[in-house]
Amino acid sequence: MLKMQKVGKIYMQKIVLQDLNLEVENGRIFGLIGAVGEGKTTLCRMIAGLIPIDEGEIYIDEKPLSRHPEIVRKKLGYVPRQFGRYRDMTCEEYLEYFGRLYGRNDDITEKKLEELLEMAKLASRSREQVDQQRPEVKKKLSLIRCLLTDPDVLVLDDFLVGLDVRERKELNTLLLQIRDMDKAILISSPGTSFLTGEEDCLGILQRGNIVVQGTLEEITEQVNRSNPLELVIAENCAKAVEVLKAEKTITRISMDGNKIFAGFEGTQEDQVRILRCLMKEGVPVISFQRGKSDLESVFWKLTE
């Protein structure tokens, strides 16, 4: 499990991260979304122990990074945004090389490598040169390289940047497989171009803190509460506007033909009451609903 409590970072008297709290359980993916410059890479590097924490603490499996850096790092797999260059190495040699770096070469059997390559659908590429591979394949190799040490936590910085829709979908499939191996995965992204399971969480990083977090359904529901009512009226729009203006929960009204948009600050019970009032006054309502947002519109609304 990955846990952060009141984590802060200051660069040249500028607050990059402040009072940040976050928890990623084993068997879960946490998608950290934030615009460029909001501190995602800084946070990932802090978790990996590459830069110091100025405030708060980071825990992996309940062990604080500041007190047990070597123990914690053995439980962590970190993938930076840049892959690096590995001239004259085949994919298999790349993995064996990192096995030696991790001091686990004796434990990394040929069978284990075959299993990992098969899981990532790279078995046919094991003898091919690393530098000749597409970005998607290099990302897969980075993931496999991390799995050589069987870490409990994976931290992936801007992992899906620069990939097309098909490549992202394939990598997400692999990530879900790894998640189901009881791994806690933190993946950062400058936008909304990644998928998670129903139980996985998202968080939007802005001005050094996570302004909203939860499952995709929870976040969109939270934002949708501030969306306007959208009505389509068959006729008598003037009467509909009159009814809406009498409602204290309606803040503003705009029209586009037979469509009415009403700012709304009320509950579901208030929506039911308003609809009944419209029908009682003889207003023929074709549709009546709260405006909906997808993840991308939620992201822009929260970061504008």
Solvent accessible surface area in square Angstrom, and as a share of the most:
residue,aa,sasa,rsa
1,M,43,0.19
2,L,1,0.00
3,K,50,0.21
4,M,2,0.01
5,Q,77,0.34
6,K,124,0.52
7,V,0,0.00
8,G,1,0.01
9,K,10,0.04
10,I,76,0.39
11,Y,97,0.37
12,M,191,0.85
13,Q,181,0.81
14,K,140,0.59
15,I,88,0.44
16,V,24,0.14
17,L,2,0.01
18,Q,89,0.40
19,D,64,0.33
20,L,0,0.00
21,N,68,0.35
22,L,7,0.04
23,E,84,0.38
24,V,3,0.02
25,E,92,0.41
26,N,49,0.25
27,G,15,0.15
28,R,89,0.33
29,I,4,0.02
30,F,4,0.02
31,G,0,0.00
32,L,0,0.00
33,I,0,0.00
34,G,0,0.00
35,A,41,0.32
36,V,134,0.77
37,G,73,0.70
38,E,39,0.17
39,G,8,0.08
40,K,12,0.05
41,T,44,0.26
42,T,19,0.11
43,L,0,0.00
44,C,0,0.00
45,R,113,0.41
46,M,0,0.00
47,I,0,0.00
48,A,10,0.07
49,G,19,0.19
50,L,111,0.55
51,I,38,0.19
52,P,96,0.60
53,I,38,0.19
54,D,70,0.36
55,E,88,0.39
56,G,45,0.43
57,E,25,0.11
58,I,0,0.00
59,Y,50,0.19
60,I,0,0.00
61,D,42,0.22
62,E,113,0.51
63,K,76,0.32
64,P,14,0.09
65,L,12,0.06
66,S,78,0.50
67,R,188,0.69
68,H,68,0.31
69,P,48,0.30
70,E,107,0.48
71,I,79,0.40
72,V,0,0.00
73,R,101,0.37
74,K,156,0.66
75,K,55,0.23
76,L,19,0.09
77,G,4,0.04
78,Y,35,0.13
79,V,3,0.02
80,P,50,0.31
81,R,115,0.42
82,Q,137,0.61
83,F,42,0.17
84,G,44,0.42
85,R,158,0.58
86,Y,44,0.17
87,R,162,0.59
88,D,125,0.65
89,M,42,0.19
90,T,23,0.14
91,C,0,0.00
92,E,33,0.15
93,E,76,0.34
94,Y,2,0.01
95,L,0,0.00
96,E,58,0.26
97,Y,70,0.26
98,F,23,0.10
99,G,0,0.00
100,R,135,0.49
101,L,108,0.54
102,Y,81,0.31
103,G,64,0.62
104,R,77,0.28
105,N,62,0.32
106,D,140,0.73
107,D,86,0.44
108,I,17,0.09
109,T,74,0.43
110,E,130,0.58
111,K,141,0.60
112,K,59,0.25
113,L,9,0.04
114,E,96,0.43
115,E,95,0.43
116,L,14,0.07
117,L,6,0.03
118,E,114,0.51
119,M,44,0.20
120,A,2,0.01
121,K,147,0.62
122,L,2,0.01
123,A,48,0.37
124,S,103,0.66
125,R,66,0.24
126,S,17,0.11
127,R,184,0.67
128,E,70,0.31
129,Q,56,0.25
130,V,0,0.00
131,D,44,0.23
132,Q,144,0.64
133,Q,15,0.07
134,R,97,0.35
135,P,78,0.49
136,E,3,0.01
137,V,2,0.01
138,K,44,0.19
139,K,23,0.10
140,K,6,0.02
141,L,0,0.00
142,S,5,0.03
143,L,0,0.00
144,I,1,0.00
145,R,27,0.10
146,C,3,0.02
147,L,6,0.03
148,L,0,0.00
149,T,26,0.15
150,D,89,0.46
151,P,1,0.00
152,D,41,0.21
153,V,0,0.00
154,L,0,0.00
155,V,0,0.00
156,L,0,0.00
157,D,3,0.02
158,D,10,0.05
159,F,1,0.00
160,L,7,0.03
161,V,41,0.23
162,G,72,0.69
163,L,11,0.06
164,D,76,0.39
165,V,106,0.61
166,R,128,0.47
167,E,18,0.08
168,R,55,0.20
169,K,137,0.58
170,E,48,0.22
171,L,0,0.00
172,N,7,0.04
173,T,71,0.41
174,L,5,0.03
175,L,2,0.01
176,L,54,0.27
177,Q,77,0.34
178,I,0,0.00
179,R,40,0.15
180,D,101,0.52
181,M,85,0.38
182,D,86,0.45
183,K,10,0.04
184,A,0,0.00
185,I,0,0.00
186,L,0,0.00
187,I,3,0.01
188,S,0,0.00
189,S,6,0.04
190,P,43,0.27
191,G,20,0.20
192,T,29,0.17
193,S,49,0.31
194,F,9,0.04
195,L,111,0.55
196,T,35,0.20
197,G,23,0.22
198,E,160,0.72
199,E,107,0.48
200,D,1,0.01
201,C,43,0.26
202,L,4,0.02
203,G,0,0.00
204,I,0,0.00
205,L,0,0.00
206,Q,16,0.07
207,R,190,0.69
208,G,2,0.02
209,N,52,0.27
210,I,20,0.10
211,V,72,0.41
212,V,10,0.05
213,Q,86,0.38
214,G,8,0.08
215,T,25,0.15
216,L,78,0.39
217,E,137,0.62
218,E,102,0.46
219,I,1,0.00
220,T,20,0.11
221,E,75,0.34
222,Q,90,0.40
223,V,9,0.05
224,N,12,0.06
225,R,145,0.53
226,S,77,0.50
227,N,7,0.04
228,P,37,0.23
229,L,0,0.00
230,E,54,0.24
231,L,1,0.01
232,V,36,0.20
233,I,0,0.00
234,A,58,0.45
235,E,116,0.52
236,N,78,0.40
237,C,24,0.15
238,A,82,0.64
239,K,54,0.23
240,A,0,0.00
241,V,21,0.12
242,E,103,0.46
243,V,16,0.09
244,L,0,0.00
245,K,149,0.63
246,A,85,0.66
247,E,22,0.10
248,K,199,0.84
249,T,24,0.14
250,I,19,0.10
251,T,71,0.41
252,R,151,0.55
253,I,49,0.25
254,S,63,0.40
255,M,95,0.42
256,D,95,0.49
257,G,64,0.61
258,N,63,0.32
259,K,98,0.41
260,I,0,0.00
261,F,71,0.30
262,A,0,0.00
263,G,2,0.02
264,F,8,0.03
265,E,132,0.59
266,G,25,0.24
267,T,76,0.44
268,Q,133,0.59
269,E,126,0.56
270,D,29,0.15
271,Q,29,0.13
272,V,74,0.42
273,R,99,0.36
274,I,0,0.00
275,L,53,0.26
276,R,168,0.61
277,C,44,0.26
278,L,0,0.00
279,M,123,0.55
280,K,176,0.74
281,E,80,0.36
282,G,53,0.51
283,V,5,0.03
284,P,46,0.29
285,V,38,0.22
286,I,114,0.58
287,S,44,0.28
288,F,41,0.17
289,Q,96,0.43
290,R,28,0.10
291,G,4,0.04
292,K,150,0.63
293,S,19,0.12
294,D,93,0.48
295,L,27,0.14
296,E,97,0.44
297,S,46,0.30
298,V,0,0.00
299,F,7,0.03
300,W,152,0.53
301,K,77,0.33
302,L,52,0.26
303,T,29,0.17
304,E,161,0.72
